[in-house]
Amino acid sequence: MTANNRPLDPGADIPGTVGGRETAPDEQPDTSRAPRDGRPGRRGVFTRLGAPRAPRSRLRRRAWAGARMVAALALVGGLYAAFAPNVHAEDSSTLSGAAQQGETLYNSSCITCHGRNGQGVPGRGPSLVGVGSAAVEFQVTTGRMPLNQQQSQADRKQPMFSDDQARDIGAYIEALGGGPQLPNGNDFHSDGNISDGGELFRVNCSSCHAFGMGGGALSSGKYAPSLSNATDRQIYAAMLTGPENMPVFGNNQLTPQEKQDIIAYVRHQTNDQDPGGFGLGRLGPVPEALVIFLVGIVALVFAALWIAGKS
C-alpha cells in the first residue's frame, strides 16, 4: 500500500511488462516519440495491447471540410430559390389590367431596342425605368416612337398605336420604375387663363417655339417643333418630361395651374383665324418686315417712274 492507500501495480516499474504481465518484444510501447512532459503525443497513442493507433489522414480532413462547404452552399442556394421566385411572382401579379395589356404591346414592339423589363439596350435604346408614363405617352402618341432609324431628332409622324394603347404601354413602364404621370382627362385648357398663359409662354417657350408657335431651328440639326397639331395631353407631357432639347418644367417651376394657362394660350393662338389679315406663317416679325420692305420698294420705284414721266 502507498501513502494514499492505493494498491501498487505489480510490474508497473518492471521493464517488459504491460499491466503486470510480460509482453513480447513487438508489443512493447514505443516511448521514443512521446513528448517530454509525459503526455502521449500525436503519434504516441497506443492501443490496449500497446500497438500504435493510426493517425487521421490529411485527405480525410480535406474531404470533411469540402463536405461542409458543399452543405453550406446548398443551404444558401435553397434559401435563395425559396424566396426569389416568390418575389418575382408577386411583382408580376400586381400589374393592373392596363399594365398587362401594355406589357404585351411592349414585348411585341419595344423590347428589341429597350430590352426586357425596360432596362435598355446599348447602342439601340435607353433605359425606360423611371421615365414615367407621361414620357411614353408623349413619344408614342406623336408617332416619334417606335423610331424608324437613329437620327439627331425623332420626327413627328403618324402614330402606330392608338391613344388607349399608348396609355397601356405607359402604365406598364410606370409599373417598372415610376416617374411623372399625366392628370386624368383630355381637356387641360378650359380652366386656364389665356392672359397669364401668354405671359408665361413668352418668357419660357417663345425663344424656341417662336411667338407664333411655328417652331424654329436649334443646334446640331435639332429643332423646336410646331405646336399647331399638339393636343392638351401632349403639351402637358412635354412640359412635364422635357423631350429632346426641351427643358423639364416640374411642378416646382411651373405649377399645374400655370401649365394649364400656357395650354389655354396655345389653344387660343392655334384656333385663331387671323381676322386682321394674312398670318404669313406666323413665323414672327421677319416675314412681315420682308414683305413690307419688298412692297415698299416696289411702290417707291413705281412712284418715281410716275413722277419722272409726268415731269
Buried (B, 14 or more C-beta within 10 A) or exposed (E): EEEEEEEEEEBEEEEEBBEEEEBEEEBEBEEEEBEEEEEBEEEBEBEEEBEEEEEEEEEEEEEEEEEEEEEEEEEEEEEEEEEEEEEEEEEEEEBEEBBBBBBEBBEEBBBEBBBEBBEBBEEEBBBBBBBBBBBBBBBBBBBBBBBEEEEEBBEBEEBEBEBEBBBBBBBBBBBBBEBBBBEEEEEBBEEBBBEBBBBBBEEBBBEBBBBBBBBBEBEEEEBBBBBBEBBBBBBBBBBBBBBBEBEEBEEEEBEEEBBBBBBBBBBBBBEEEEEEEEBBEBBBEEBEEEEEEEEEEEEEEEEEEEEEEEE
